[in-house]
Amino acid sequence: MRIGDLHLEQPVILAPMEDVTDRSFRKLCKRFGADIVYTEFVSSEAIRRGVDKSLKKMLFDQDERPAVIQIFGNSEEAMAEAAVVAESYKPDYIDINFGCPAKKVAGKGAGAALLREPEKMARIAASVVRAVSIPVTVKTRIGWDRDSINILDILPMLEDAGIQAIAVHGRTRSEMYRGTADWDWIGRVKEHAHIPVIANGDIWSAEDALAMFRHTGADAVMIGRGSIGNPFLFTQTKELLRQGAVKTVPDFRDRIAVAIEHLRLSVTFKGEKYGTLEMRRHYSTYLKGLPRVSRVRDKLVRENDWHNVIDILKAYEADCEHYLREGKLREYAEYLNDHSKKLVLK
Ligand SMILES: Cc1cc2nc3c(=O)[nH]c(=O)nc-3n(C[C@H](O)[C@H](O)[C@H](O)COP(=O)(O)O)c2cc1C
């Protein structure tokens, strides 16, 4: 896949996710093999007003590269202005969010709402392309609802606007995150596109990523929810794509070690208070399927001191070692997917 100077073979990309893909999570995913990482989306109006919290979302470290800043908004002027500010943070490229279905975004005419105003969408894209000298890409959905799927009409308009790649989440706005992503439509976009297509939606395993490449013929795949609490998915996907088999099978020790690493990074970047608080949403996915986890989870989400969080996680790891010796990990296998089964039985 080529975007500007960037040239990557079958890249596996971390999707932008609000409240998830902050610096700490991006760094982890990068270390586990993500080829490109995206920031959380950043409001063009907030960038324009210089809101500190929003500006901070655009900070990244050199070891995250290639790194992308995603912006959203509903006006050509605000988006062009925000893009200039975003460019000063030196991302590898800028992405425009035309896919967010949430009321707070689409309800204000931004994100997925622009699927109902293709001309305006194209004008916004063109104004951002004109404003900056780095590549500009778009992430969107296939249409507003099943009766108005218009991604194939939108595609040439975005290409004419100078967009250099398109990421397609195979759902409509109305579907939000329900049902399963429609990979057929992503395949149709690839058939018609003259720019790289990044396929997104419902990649939960390395096998799904391979299937997505094969089904759609896309140039890249993008993983969102499947990576939360599971950055190992990037390593596994790269192994399957490059070596033909998944070799990395994380066990509870690996999962707990990464949860602790994530917490440390979170505290480094957000400070003790927010770094600890914001990690609370991640523990359940890191520990998913492990034995007697609910009690531990309850403790973790009440604890304010990150040193104590680490102690709780380490104590739980010792419990898991004990369950393993007693052969008790086996009884929890039914909760787990295939890879995780190997995780507890190995
Ligand atoms: C918690 C959460 C936050 C998200 N935030 C963003 C965002 O800021 N920008 C964006 O383009 N998409 C956002 N998305 C959508 C994802 O990037 C992705 O398109 C979607 O989750 C489908 O991919 P998946 O099935 O791999 O999760 C978000 C999704 C989730 C679950």
The ligand as an SDF file (V2000), in Angstrom:
LIG
                    3D

 31 33  0  0  0  0  0  0  0  0999 V2000
  -14.7710    2.7050   21.6570 C   0  0  0  0  0  0  0  0  0  0  0  0
  -14.7150    3.0500   20.1900 C   0  0  0  0  0  0  0  0  0  0  0  0
  -14.3000    4.3050   19.8030 C   0  0  0  0  0  0  0  0  0  0  0  0
  -14.2240    4.6320   18.4390 C   0  0  0  0  0  0  0  0  0  0  0  0
  -13.7460    5.8520   18.0820 N   0  0  0  0  0  0  0  0  0  0  0  0
  -13.5320    6.1110   16.7500 C   0  0  0  0  0  0  0  0  0  0  0  0
  -12.8790    7.3150   16.3340 C   0  0  0  0  0  0  0  0  0  0  0  0
  -12.4670    8.1460   17.1480 O   0  0  0  0  0  0  0  0  0  0  0  0
  -12.7160    7.5110   14.9950 N   0  0  0  0  0  0  0  0  0  0  0  0
  -13.1340    6.5890   14.0530 C   0  0  0  0  0  0  0  0  0  0  0  0
  -12.9610    6.7990   12.8480 O   0  0  0  0  0  0  0  0  0  0  0  0
  -13.7400    5.4600   14.4380 N   0  0  0  0  0  0  0  0  0  0  0  0
  -13.9310    5.1950   15.7430 C   0  0  0  0  0  0  0  0  0  0  0  0
  -14.4700    3.9900   16.1080 N   0  0  0  0  0  0  0  0  0  0  0  0
  -14.7780    2.9940   15.0690 C   0  0  0  0  0  0  0  0  0  0  0  0
  -13.5890    2.0610   14.8320 C   0  0  0  0  0  0  0  0  0  0  0  0
  -12.4650    2.7720   14.3510 O   0  0  0  0  0  0  0  0  0  0  0  0
  -13.9470    0.9520   13.8320 C   0  0  0  0  0  0  0  0  0  0  0  0
  -14.3060    1.5470   12.6140 O   0  0  0  0  0  0  0  0  0  0  0  0
  -15.1030    0.0780   14.3070 C   0  0  0  0  0  0  0  0  0  0  0  0
  -14.9730   -0.2530   15.6650 O   0  0  0  0  0  0  0  0  0  0  0  0
  -15.2140   -1.1940   13.4550 C   0  0  0  0  0  0  0  0  0  0  0  0
  -14.0170   -1.9300   13.5080 O   0  0  0  0  0  0  0  0  0  0  0  0
  -13.8480   -3.1980   14.4940 P   0  0  0  0  0  0  0  0  0  0  0  0
  -14.9460   -4.1690   14.1690 O   0  0  0  0  0  0  0  0  0  0  0  0
  -12.4740   -3.7470   14.1810 O   0  0  0  0  0  0  0  0  0  0  0  0
  -13.9740   -2.6890   15.8860 O   0  0  0  0  0  0  0  0  0  0  0  0
  -14.5920    3.6680   17.4590 C   0  0  0  0  0  0  0  0  0  0  0  0
  -15.0300    2.4220   17.8740 C   0  0  0  0  0  0  0  0  0  0  0  0
  -15.0940    2.0870   19.2110 C   0  0  0  0  0  0  0  0  0  0  0  0
  -15.5470    0.7110   19.6110 C   0  0  0  0  0  0  0  0  0  0  0  0
  1  2  1  0
  2  3  1  0
  2 30  2  0
  3  4  2  0
  4  5  1  0
  4 28  1  0
  5  6  2  0
  6  7  1  0
  6 13  1  0
  7  8  2  0
  7  9  1  0
  9 10  1  0
 10 11  2  0
 10 12  1  0
 12 13  2  0
 13 14  1  0
 14 15  1  0
 14 28  1  0
 15 16  1  0
 16 17  1  0
 16 18  1  0
 18 19  1  0
 18 20  1  0
 20 21  1  0
 20 22  1  0
 22 23  1  0
 23 24  1  0
 24 25  2  0
 24 26  1  0
 24 27  1  0
 28 29  2  0
 29 30  1  0
 30 31  1  0
M  END
$$$$
